[in-house]
């Protein structure tokens, strides 16, 4: 799930860069592939994993995650970045720690509303959208780069899960809760992940972005998902094994499509 969520986020950033370079066909390919990763691969994995529970359970899960990011993860990342001289990263991590605390508090209020009816579900925070253009990494320390990678994957997964939680909330008649999930998801994607992507130098030229995508899809098609399928088969998880095999096939098709697009740019 984390890998699929990250692919969705990154491919949308790559699509925006392709648009800036005047390559609309490549942009459409990145966006359509991103949608497959999110609406097919991730959702099916979430179903198999039982990732979506009741509205109250989803809120408790989110509160736990946001509390960890607020109290531990981002504060630790900020301290390490400051020690290593990556002051821009330290500043961003500190800001994100504060944001995650506000998300936690909003979810706590929402949980009270859902379970007791004695509170009102808060309106979501609005995302301060960060534009991500091609550029070099703006951090120097190896552990800051590692922490940025961890944070990027975490924000991508939070966005994807919150959108799943929002769909469940709407299906169960909780429109205000759905809006809170959706708004928070947009903050995680367009503000938090995007800000981290700028510092990490995640986006490059479209040719380089295509090569990155090809490498990732090829690895998933030939190593990651076949390995997962083998393990699932060995323990009798036949539905999961089938999912992993089917997803490996899809990822091979994605790699081929990206390779074709790259060949046409040469």
WOSULUR-V57864 format. One record per backbone hydrogen bond with DSSP energy under -0.5 kcal/mol. NH is the residue of the N-H (numbers start at 1). CO is the residue of the C=O. Records with the same first field share a line. If there is no record, write none. Layout:
BEGIN
NH=CO ; CO
END
This chain:
BEGIN
5=1
6=2
7=3
8=4
9=5
10=6
11=7
12=8
13=9
14=10
15=11
16=12
17=13
18=14
19=15
20=16
21=17
22=19
23=18
27=23
28=24
29=25
30=26
31=27
32=28
33=29
34=30
35=31
36=32
37=33
38=34
39=35
40=36
41=36
42=37
43=38
44=40
45=41
46=42
47=43
48=44
49=45
50=46 ; 47
51=46
53=51
58=54
59=55
60=56
61=57
62=58
63=59
64=60
65=61
66=62
67=63
68=64
69=65
70=66
71=67
72=68
73=68
74=69
76=72
77=73
78=74
79=75
80=76
81=77
82=78
83=79
84=80
85=82
86=81
87=85
90=86
91=87
92=88
93=89
94=90
95=91
96=92
97=93
98=94
99=95
100=96
101=97
102=98
103=99
104=100
105=101
106=102
107=103
108=104
109=105
110=106
111=107
112=108
113=109
114=110
115=111
116=112
117=112 ; 113
118=112
129=127
130=190
133=131
135=203
138=199
145=141
146=142
147=143
148=144
149=145
150=146
151=147
152=148
153=149
154=150
155=151
156=152
157=153
158=154
159=155
160=156
161=157
162=158
163=159
164=160
165=161
166=162
167=163
168=164
169=165
170=166
171=167
172=168
173=170
174=169
175=173
178=174
179=175
180=176
181=177
182=178
183=179
184=180
185=181
186=182
187=183
188=184
189=185
190=186
191=186 ; 187
192=187
193=188
194=189
195=191
196=192
197=193
198=194
199=195
200=196
201=197 ; 198
202=197
209=205
210=206
211=207
212=208
213=209
214=210
215=211
216=212
217=213
218=214
219=215
220=216
221=217
222=218
223=219
224=219
225=220
227=223
228=224
229=225
230=226
231=227
232=228
233=229
234=230
235=231
236=233
237=232
238=236
241=237
242=238
243=239
244=240
245=241
246=242
247=243
248=244
249=245
250=246
251=247
252=248
253=249
254=250
255=251
256=252
257=253
258=254
259=255
260=256
261=257
262=258
263=259
264=260
265=261 ; 262
266=262 ; 263
END
